[in-house]
Amino acid sequence: MSASPQDEAEGRKLRIHIFKHNPRDPESTPQFKTFEIVESQGMTLFIVLSELQQHQDGSLQFDFVCRAGICGSCGMIINGRPGLACRTLTETLDSDITLAPLPAFELIGDLSVNTGKWMRGMSERLGTWIHDKETENASLDQLEDRMEPELASEIYELDRCVECGCCVAACGTLRMREQFVGAVGLNKIARFRLDPRDKRSDADYYELIGDDDGVFGCMSLLGCEDVCPKDLPLQSKIAYVRRKMVSMATK
């Protein structure tokens, strides 16, 4: 018996296996819960999770803000690989889909993790802002020095990082060194090292990342670049920072 047009229009039946655990509930135990949902055209994992939360499990926890791959909130492990739920179409996956929270971050509940706490600690540790006393004390109507468009574009490219945590979750070094700054931290160092407005010296940067918790801890597995949803050139920028630090160490 052939399928009716109505059956074909309904799409595949998806089986979604979702990690469930509330660390604040002493009676909660980590487990995977399986849901079923019919796939629709253009469906993303964000849509799946929203439908499941609204119609099947109101306690399901996950993060989202923009739904457009800009905020980085919906990072999670999708079939064993870090990615953004809002940018992952179900049609690119098998009908059995497994979702888990990003490792290396504090678990809030289910698929929700506290990336903000980790990112803030890393940013404060590396001082990821422009360090220039003259700029800090400048009046509001004082213009900045002109910057070549090519340099501005290179800096902007690195500023596209949305701090989603996917590169952190994919990093082998972070499994061994909890204090490792990760690709996101090294990307920020590369960004400010390029910026002529930042007056920190090579020695200042060496003090920040010139050890195994910094650029010399990177094992160059490049899982970070493989999973970056913004396709940032992490490999070349980590290599750039490492060359800078090596030149400092040999002086």
N, C-alpha and C positions, 0 to 999 in steps of 0.2 A: 504494500500500500504506500503510495507516494505521499510525501509531506504536503500539507495544504499551504497555500500562500500565507495564511495567518501564522502557521507554525514557523515557516521560514523567516517571517518578519520579526518573530519574537527573539531570534538569536540564540546563542549558546547558553547552556546552563553552566554557570561558573561556581566552582567550589572554592571558597575563600577560607584559608586556615590562618587564624589571627591569634597572636600571642596575647594572653590575658593574664594580668596580675596587678594587684594594687598593693604596693609595698607598705602602705600605711594601715592596711587591714591585716591584723595578725592571723586571721582565718583564711586569708587568700593564699593560694598556692599557684606558682607559675604553671601554665598549661596552654595548649592551643585549642581554640574553639572553632568549629567548622560551621560556616554559613553557606547558604546557596542563594544565588541571585541570577536573574536572567539578564544577559548582556544586551545592551542597546547600542545603537550606532554612535560612535564618537565617545563612548564611555571611558572615563579615566578612573584610576584607583581612588581618587578623591570623591568622585561621584558614587562609587561603590560604597565607600566607608560612610558617606553621608546617608545613603539609602539604608544601610544596615543599622546605623545609629537611630534613624528616625522610625524604622518599621520593625526591626528585629531585636535590637539590644541597645536600649537607651543609656546603658552604663559604659558603652564603648568609648574609650579615650584615644584621641589623636589630635594633632595640631594642624591648624591652617589659618591663613590670613587672606592672602591675595588670590589664590587659585590660579596664578599665572606664572609661576616659577620665578618670582621676584623676591618674595619674603624669605624663602628657604625654610619655612616652618614645618613643612610636611615631609621632611626627610625620614626614611625608614628603610629597613632591609626588605627588598622585594625579590623573592626567590633566591635568597642568598647574596644579593648584590645591593649596595646602597643606591638609593635613587629618590626622586621626588614623586610623591603620589599624584600630584596635580598635573604632572607632565608625562605620566606613564599611561598609555592607552592599553586597555585590556586586550584589544585585538592583536597586540604584539606579544602576548603571553599565552601560555597554555591555559586550558580551562581550570586546572588546579593551580591556585596561587597561594603562596605562603608569605605572610607579612609578619615582621618582627621589629622591635625597636632598635634604633641605632646603638651599638655598643660604645663603650668609653664615656658615655654620659650618664648622669644621674637619672634613674627611672622615676617618672612621675606616676605613670600608670598605663598599662597596655602598650600602645604605640607612641605614647607621649614621653619625651625626654627633655631634660633641662639643658639644651645647648647654650642658652644665654649665659648661664653661670660659668660654663667652661670658656666661652668666647670672651666674656668680660675679664676673667682672670688672665687669659692669654694676652689680651690687649693692654691691660694695666701693666703686666710684666714686661712687655716689649715697648710700651710707650707709643702706641700706634696713633700718634697725632704729630702735627708739624711742630718741631722744637726750634723756635726762633724768638728770642726775647724781643727783638725789634718789631716783629710782626704782632706779638702779643700786646705790646704797648702802643701800637699804631692807632691813629684815629680812624673812625669809621669811614671817612671820606678819602683816606689815603689809598691810592691804587697800588696793586701788586706789580712787580716787575713782569714784563712780557715773557712769555714762554713759547718756544718754537712749537708749531702745531704737531710735528712728529713726536716730540717728547710728551706733549699733553695727551696725545692719542695713546701712547704707550702706557702712561700712568692711568688713564681712564680704563684701559683694557684690564688692568689689575684691580681697579676699583669695582669691577663688575661682580666680584665675589659677594655672595649673599649669605655667607656664614651658615650654610645649611647643615654642615657637619658630615657630609658624605665622605670627604677626603679623610677626615679624622677616623671615621668608622672603618675605612679601607686600609689604614696605615698599620703595617706590621711592626714598626718601631714602637708605636704607642702600646702595643701588647706587652712590651718589655720595659718601657720607660714611661711612667705616668706623667713625668714632667716635660716630655718632648713637646715642642711647640707646634709640631705638625706642619703640613703643607700650607694650611691657612695662615699660620704665623709667619712662615718663611716668605709666603707671597706678600704679606703686609710689609715685611722688612725690605723686600725687593722694591715694592712700591715707594716707600719713603726714602730708600737709598737713591732712587732715580730723581726724586723731587728736589730741585735746587733750593727750594724754600726751607728744607730741613737742614739745619746747621750741625747736626751731629757728625762726628768724625768716624773714620773707619775703626778707630780704637773703641769708640763708644759702642758701635755695632758689634765688634768682636766680643766685648764684655757681655753683651746680651745673648748672642747665639754662637759664640766660638767654642762650643763644647759638644759633648754627646747628647745633651738635651736640646741642642740647637742644630745647626746645619750639618755637623759632623756625625750626628746620630742617624741621618737619613740613609737607608740601605739601598736607595735607588730602585726599589721594586716598582714604583710608579703606579701603584694601585690608585693613588690620589688623582692622577691625571685621567686615568681610565674611567673613573666614576664621576668626575666633575660635571654637573649639569650645565654649567656655563662654558664648558670647553676652554678653560683658562690654560695658558701655556706654563703649567706648573713645573714641568721637567726642565725647560730652559731657564726659568727664573731661579729654581733651586740651584742649578748649575752656576748661574751668574753669581748668586750670593756666596756659594762655596768658593768660587775662584777669588772673590774679594777677600774672604776670610783666610784662604791659604796664603795669599800675597801678604796679608798682615802677619801671619804666623812665621813667615820666613824672613821677615825684615829684621 
